[in-house]
Amino acid sequence: MPPFFQSLRTLCFPVTLQLKYRSFNQFVASTKVVRFIDTSVKHLSPVAYSACRQFSTLKTVENMAPSHLDIDMKPQAVDIVRNAISAVSPKAMIENVLLYNQTTSTLNLHNRQYKINKNVFIVGFGNSVLGMARVVEDMLGEHVVTGIISIPSGLKQETVKAHDNDRFLSLKTKLQVYEVAENNVIDEAGHNASKAIHRLVSNLTESDVLIVLCTAGGSALCPSPRPPITLQELNLTIKLLNENGANTKEVNTLRKNLETLKGGGLALAARPAKIISLILSSVMGDKADLVASGPTCLTQPSPHHCLEILHRLHIIDKVPANVKRFLEREANLINATKVISVQDPLKAKTERDKAWEDVQNVIVGNNSIACQAAAKRASELGYFPLVLTTVLTGEAKDLGALFTKLAKFIMICYDRRAGMDPNPELSMLEVELVAGGIKKQWMNHIATSVYKAHNMNKNICIISGGEIDVNVIGNGIGGKNTETALSAALQMYEEFRVKQMNVKECSVCFLSVDSDGMDGMTKVAGAVVDQTFLDEVDKSKLDMKPYLLNNDSYTFFKQVKDGKYLVQTNLTGTDIMDLTVLMVKQPTETKYVWK
């Protein structure tokens, strides 16, 4: 036993502890002295802990088991995101909130009950409503009278190819399916679907229950222009908004004012029926009124705001004349009615509240649920998980580089000198990360999590969810998630191959996927990269940078090991935006210098 520990034992340790730690040499070979001090000595003897802290040149080498070091993190990263997506599958989402009591023939949803007696009608629109409709129809069986759902063109065929039986409507289904909006463009088939839905809900009675299914893509799948606006004029207006920088909220504002079924229009048409709206959130902050433009969400008309948006984007003279005249007429009507309603605002509010008391909007699935499921799976795999954020935003190229720099930050934090002494490299990294969008409080949370992971002898897994963007300037084939992964790999090469780290390189794995299973126009969900990917890139003699600049990430990944690093999930039947997983192993060698 080293002299320091002999004196420490004599000075501070009771006889029982001396016996407990007598085999010190074997202890050093199996675990970390420092972790022993922090997790054992500190709690058992404050004097011993203080003595250790004053020991200024303690150095240890961690002798981890080979299996702990050599494990391939890529399959684990894919496993983690698959568990996340499964948590928001149609079956899991709906059965978690919508409870049917067969004995009493009642539906229970968030402490509200609905009497069921062959009086259920189903309508839905969105990229993920096919599977949701199957679950609801299976649950309620004979009580379903009829229904209509509008889905993207080609989705049924893709579902058949994927052999996804959970998203096939049964052969005895009572639901009519419209496949519309080929290439995500508003078309006549979608207009026909919206008119059919409008007719169906307009004939409901107060004893009926209408179940509305809303997911991403619903706006384009159920277009319902207000007369005299035509479908073509609506389509042109939306196109002008998208091409001139309108954000999602602004586009939705125009849709709510220009369409019959948006902005609560569906709920108003279905009165006096009781309405249950099951919403799969694909928007930041889970704002229900932004999903499919809020067909069952109370929204006050705002033609003045619409006109302001058109003026600000300098397209007021480009939109069809019918659209401009309609908004101006509606604005004038609101100005006239304001004089009347202001005389008794309480009465007006009471009437509005009463009109919506039979409408229940429920978020059944979102990014947060998926991220928590991912964290649970990461923990089961032995990682220390941290859900960094569920509102991740940014450009793909920037985010990929940012996550690699975050990995480097974590690696340096694992070297606990970073927590004890000033570290210029760590400080510079923190400034870069905060400037790149990683909030200061997130950085503190990450540093604390690394400290805990270190003490538990665990690798760390950082999970994020949100909406990644791509600035398309090239003509390549790719998607926001493959582009994020390629950007992360390029930065890995810069940080870990070109530069020399001040700690021995440890393993880093980064994965980025789109939860719906289709990244951009590709048939893959995203990609995963690590050091072995960099090795394969070196062997192939390919240059990542030109592909990244040309938005050609998918083509690049296809050429590396025959697409081995692409992540394929097929169509998932859900859509809760994008998911990223960053996994960082502890450095295999770590020097401790305490003062």
Secondary structure, DSSP 8 states (H G I E B T S, - for coil): --HHHHHHHHHH--HHHHHHT--HHHHHHHS-HHHHIIIIIHHH-HHHHHHHHT-TT--------HHHHH--HHHHHHHHHHHHHHHTSHHHHHHHH-EEETTTTEEEETTEEEE-SS-EEEEEESTTHHHHHHHHHHHHGGGEEEEEEEEETTHHHHHHHTT-GGGS--TT--EEEEEE-GGG---HHHHHHHHHHHHHHHT--TT-EEEEEE-TTHHHHS--B-TT--HHHHHHHHHHHHHTT--HHHHHHHHHHHBSSTTTHHHHHHTTSEEEEEEE--SGGG-GGGGGG-TTS-----HHHHHHHHHHTT-TTTS-HHHHHHHHHHHHHHHHHHHHHTTSHHHHHHHHHHHTTTEEEEEEE-HHHHHHHHHHHHHHTT-EEEEEEEEEEEEHHHHHHHHHHHHHHHHHHHSTHHHHS--HHHHHHHHHHHHTT--HHHHHHHHHHHHHHHHTT--EEEEEEEEEE----S-----HHHHHHHHHHHHHHIIIIIS--SS----EEEEEEETTS--TTSSS-EEEEEHHHHHHHHHHT--HHHHHHTT-HHHHHHHSGGGTTEE-----S----EEEEEEE---SS------
